[in-house]
Amino acid sequence: MADHLLLEGLGAATLRPLAAAAGTSDRMLLYYFSDKDELLSATLQRLAARMTAQLDEAVPIGRLRSFPVLLEEVWAALASGGLKRFMHLWLDLAAGAARGLQPHHNIAGAIADGFLAWVKSRLKVPRGIELASSAALFLTSIEGMLFLEAAGRRSISDSAVTELAALSKRPR
């Protein structure tokens, strides 16, 4: 079912196609899950874990990275073929959350919180700079860049990576 969502998007997240992807019937899915929202939540959580594992492989934990170094590494990883599919689904989920759909809103918030924690575990900030606010700036930057790339403006996102790197090196 997770692979089905990666290929088809959330628009194809109806019971029959999900059941077919799982090799079962829609009635069996409802035997194991109380409703479609619970099924979707479980499937999206599984996808978030798979995405995080791939991101962990591309940007391993261990050494902390400055804002520009981490930004360049994450941006390069997200541009890769394997993670790009996750980003399209993420934007699909975020669009549903923006419309107030459930479980989209709750799942998107949990995924954003998880990615913020992921950033905090890899981000090195200079003395006197707050980790939480720097990680929030990082997450906001990546999300905006992903949106612009999806809108066909990859060059704007690439320019942002360069400029954010330059800004973080300037004296305060």
Order of alpha helices (4+ residues) and beta strands (2+ residues): alpha-alpha-alpha-alpha-alpha-alpha-alpha-alpha-alpha
